[in-house]
């Protein structure tokens, strides 16, 4: 199966049991979001992203950003600390290429 470069590998279904990376969660959280929306964007089941999402919340990488108008569920976005972490993760990846 060939994957076009315009629709990168993030659009492929991640195998069950494979955890989502912190970088993927943070990149998906630039705008206000919630776990369900991150999972939809990354095309994964919630259990695959749950631990990473909780890690980001627990470590202050995400901060409250109001509530979803449709569901009333709390929304989160990158905190300043999360933005710094994402920049560091990007640098680390670009240095290994």
The 8 nearest C-alpha neighbors of each residue, nearest first, counted from 0:
[[1, 2, 3, 11, 8, 7, 4, 6],
 [0, 2, 3, 4, 8, 7, 6, 11],
 [3, 1, 4, 0, 7, 6, 8, 5],
 [4, 2, 5, 6, 1, 7, 8, 0],
 [3, 5, 7, 6, 2, 8, 1, 9],
 [6, 4, 3, 7, 2, 8, 10, 9],
 [7, 5, 4, 3, 10, 8, 2, 9],
 [6, 8, 4, 9, 5, 10, 3, 2],
 [7, 9, 10, 11, 6, 2, 4, 12],
 [10, 8, 7, 11, 41, 42, 6, 12],
 [11, 9, 8, 7, 6, 42, 12, 41],
 [12, 10, 8, 9, 13, 42, 7, 41],
 [11, 13, 42, 14, 43, 10, 9, 41],
 [12, 14, 43, 11, 15, 17, 42, 9],
 [15, 13, 17, 12, 16, 43, 18, 11],
 [16, 14, 17, 13, 47, 44, 43, 18],
 [15, 17, 18, 47, 14, 46, 13, 44],
 [18, 16, 15, 14, 47, 19, 13, 48],
 [19, 17, 47, 48, 16, 20, 51, 50],
 [18, 20, 48, 47, 17, 21, 51, 23],
 [21, 19, 23, 22, 18, 24, 51, 48],
 [20, 22, 24, 23, 51, 25, 19, 55],
 [21, 23, 25, 20, 24, 26, 85, 88],
 [24, 22, 26, 20, 21, 25, 27, 19],
 [25, 23, 27, 21, 22, 26, 28, 20],
 [24, 26, 28, 22, 27, 23, 21, 85],
 [27, 25, 23, 28, 24, 29, 22, 85],
 [26, 28, 24, 25, 29, 37, 23, 40],
 [29, 27, 25, 76, 30, 26, 77, 32],
 [28, 30, 77, 76, 27, 26, 31, 25],
 [31, 29, 28, 76, 32, 77, 27, 75],
 [30, 32, 76, 75, 74, 64, 28, 29],
 [31, 33, 74, 75, 28, 30, 36, 76],
 [32, 34, 74, 36, 35, 75, 37, 73],
 [33, 35, 37, 36, 38, 52, 32, 45],
 [36, 34, 38, 37, 33, 39, 45, 32],
 [35, 37, 39, 38, 33, 34, 40, 32],
 [38, 36, 34, 40, 39, 35, 27, 41],
 [39, 37, 43, 41, 35, 36, 40, 42],
 [38, 40, 42, 36, 37, 41, 35, 43],
 [41, 39, 37, 38, 42, 36, 27, 43],
 [40, 42, 38, 39, 43, 9, 37, 10],
 [43, 41, 39, 40, 38, 12, 10, 11],
 [44, 42, 38, 41, 13, 12, 45, 47],
 [43, 45, 47, 46, 38, 42, 48, 15],
 [44, 46, 47, 48, 49, 38, 43, 35],
 [47, 45, 49, 48, 44, 50, 16, 18],
 [46, 48, 18, 45, 44, 19, 49, 16],
 [49, 47, 19, 45, 51, 46, 50, 52],
 [48, 50, 46, 52, 51, 45, 47, 53],
 [51, 49, 53, 52, 48, 54, 47, 46],
 [50, 52, 54, 53, 48, 49, 21, 55],
 [51, 53, 49, 55, 54, 50, 48, 56],
 [54, 52, 56, 50, 55, 51, 57, 49],
 [53, 55, 51, 57, 52, 56, 58, 50],
 [56, 54, 60, 52, 58, 53, 57, 61],
 [55, 57, 53, 61, 59, 54, 58, 60],
 [58, 56, 54, 55, 59, 53, 60, 61],
 [59, 57, 55, 56, 60, 54, 61, 53],
 [58, 60, 56, 61, 57, 55, 62, 80],
 [59, 61, 81, 55, 78, 80, 58, 56],
 [62, 60, 77, 78, 56, 76, 59, 55],
 [61, 63, 75, 78, 76, 77, 64, 59],
 [64, 62, 75, 74, 65, 76, 61, 73],
 [65, 63, 75, 74, 31, 76, 62, 66],
 [66, 64, 74, 63, 73, 67, 75, 31],
 [65, 67, 73, 74, 71, 72, 68, 64],
 [66, 68, 71, 72, 70, 69, 74, 73],
 [69, 67, 71, 70, 66, 72, 65, 73],
 [68, 70, 67, 71, 72, 66, 73, 74],
 [71, 69, 72, 67, 68, 66, 73, 74],
 [70, 72, 67, 66, 68, 69, 73, 74],
 [73, 71, 67, 66, 70, 74, 33, 68],
 [74, 72, 66, 65, 67, 71, 75, 33],
 [73, 75, 66, 32, 33, 64, 65, 31],
 [76, 74, 63, 64, 31, 62, 32, 61],
 [77, 75, 31, 28, 61, 62, 30, 29],
 [78, 76, 61, 81, 29, 28, 60, 82],
 [77, 79, 81, 61, 80, 62, 60, 82],
 [78, 80, 82, 81, 83, 77, 60, 61],
 [79, 81, 83, 78, 60, 82, 84, 59],
 [82, 60, 80, 78, 84, 77, 79, 83],
 [83, 81, 79, 85, 84, 80, 77, 78],
 [82, 84, 80, 86, 81, 85, 87, 79],
 [85, 83, 81, 87, 82, 86, 88, 80],
 [84, 86, 88, 82, 87, 83, 81, 89],
 [87, 85, 89, 83, 84, 88, 90, 82],
 [86, 88, 84, 90, 85, 89, 91, 83],
 [87, 89, 85, 91, 90, 86, 84, 92],
 [90, 88, 86, 92, 87, 91, 93, 85],
 [91, 89, 87, 93, 92, 88, 94, 86],
 [90, 92, 88, 94, 89, 93, 87, 95],
 [91, 93, 89, 95, 94, 90, 88, 96],
 [92, 94, 90, 96, 95, 91, 89, 88],
 [93, 95, 91, 92, 96, 90, 89, 88],
 [96, 94, 92, 93, 91, 90, 89, 88],
 [95, 93, 94, 92, 91, 90, 89, 88]]
